[in-house]
Amino acid sequence: MKNSKVSSNKILLIRPQNVYNYNNYPPLNLISIGSALRKAGYDVEIINTAFEKDHLQTISDKVKGALFAGIALLTSEAPDAYRIMKHIKKQSQVPVVVGGWHCTLFPEQMAASEYVDFVVAGEGEEHIVNIAEKLYAGELPDKRIYSKAIADIEALPLTDYNLDPMIERFIGNYLTDKLSEYVRQPMRWLPYESSRGCPSHCTFCINVVSDNTRYRKKSAGKVIAEIEHIVGKYNITHLKIVDDNFFVDIKRVREICEGIINKKLNITWDGECRCDYFNDTMLNDETLSLCKRSGLIQLTLGIESGSPHTLKLMKKGITPEQAENAVKKCNDHGIIARSSFILEIPGEGIDDIKQTISFINRLRKYPYFTCGVGTFRPYPKCELTENLLKEGYLKEPTSFVEWTDKCVIDMYTSAEYIRPWQVNGKYSESAAYYLNMESAVRLGNHQIDRSIDRIKNNVFISLAKIRNKQMFYGTPFDKFFYKNFLTSFYKRRQDMEKSGSYPLSQIGGKDKSA
């Protein structure tokens, strides 16, 4: 079936607002597919709706005459994505193409929406160019759902961060990571992807359910050249490597580190790593020393639990002993061990939860250890979530409209939420809160300029330490006062930012799950 040939090669890519007000990271997925479209000759513009006073009006103005509008969404962005799709379709005939994690998990639901023309599941660079070429030639694409394609990431074009007109704001935005206490300020950072996929099969991970366990990588030479370009063009001082598992090919890691050193790029960087990689053949002392010399400042370790029983439920493939060894090795080399933990995994008991708290308390003896703790979020389609559905604890929405309900979104994605299968939800939620407070993941003293605020923050941290050591989380009166303290602190900072009396690069921000 033919349409009339379209003369415009303009494509609008849109990032919706999320329900948690979280917008610390640039939309790397849109930037990546936008880079592929631009290489193919299309005129691409990204709208980050969080920065628009009236984003629906902005979209109305810019969508006119577009070849199509592309929207990438997480589950937490479903309500605004629905508003945007409906808004576009009510006023124009511009095709709407959707993608992102939520569409990858629920392509049929998305395709059933009256406001959606085409759905891209999985990696979108190849599919989005094919859709653009069909529409530009006046042809209708021959399918509504484009299923997962495995991209040759070595062949992908250099990421053009300037496609996002707000990129400088992100570059100077404050990271809530512990690393910000150790890197030179003002920090200028960008996310960077050097590989895709993770070969592990954890029962709570989206990579498993989205069939993203095949590890694919850019060559060390390509990575070094791209990093050199990014550092030079954007004056970056820190690179956040966002790979699912950067250290799978340790030979490549060594080559990249040597390249950074030889090029004298003078940056710091961080990434994610499995705890069982700290061994004689992979992350040994020699390799860790090389990584440190190249600028490695922080590793995110997915420890998840201090209970052997819970780790088996997760199919993590690690032991608490391996986790502690990883933290110790990081500490020996002056590398921050930013460790993640999950409480209330379905099937664990209160003793497992207390084992994890006790394990975290033990790891505090390592000065470079810090942690982020949350209760289990039932990511759709993962093994643990599927079991909860079978047992009747959860009901999965059957349409995209149902996913726009904030209560449904909280149930599936909120890091601080009491859920029906939990063995002691109130205890675990409070434990996560105080363990995070002790780690200063919400607000560290290095972010605070007024001495009176530092004193207040230290009082709250000291109370959290006492609670965590005693594993006592009843009558959490200090949590109420701490929340008020945070609210007033960030409001004052935001007012200063708006007035121009405080540099954006020093503004803190709450780190909520998207």
Secondary structure as UniProt FT lines:
FT   STRAND          10..15
FT   TURN            19..20
FT   HELIX           28..39
FT   TURN            40..41
FT   STRAND          43..48
FT   HELIX           49..51
FT   TURN            53..54
FT   HELIX           55..63
FT   TURN            64..65
FT   STRAND          68..72
FT   HELIX           75..77
FT   HELIX           78..91
FT   STRAND          96..99
FT   HELIX           101..105
FT   HELIX           107..111
FT   TURN            114..115
FT   STRAND          118..120
FT   HELIX           125..136
FT   TURN            137..138
FT   STRAND          145..146
FT   TURN            153..154
FT   HELIX           161..163
FT   TURN            165..166
FT   HELIX           167..171
FT   HELIX           178..181
FT   STRAND          189..192
FT   STRAND          195..196
FT   TURN            203..204
FT   HELIX           206..209
FT   TURN            210..211
FT   STRAND          216..217
FT   HELIX           220..234
FT   STRAND          238..241
FT   TURN            246..247
FT   HELIX           250..262
FT   TURN            263..264
FT   STRAND          268..273
FT   HELIX           275..277
FT   HELIX           285..294
FT   STRAND          296..304
FT   HELIX           308..314
FT   HELIX           320..332
FT   TURN            333..334
FT   STRAND          336..343
FT   TURN            346..347
FT   HELIX           350..363
FT   TURN            364..365
FT   TURN            367..368
FT   STRAND          369..375
FT   TURN            380..381
FT   HELIX           383..390
FT   TURN            391..392
FT   HELIX           401..404
FT   HELIX           406..413
FT   TURN            420..421
FT   HELIX           425..439
FT   HELIX           445..447
FT   HELIX           451..470
FT   HELIX           477..499
FT   HELIX           504..506
//
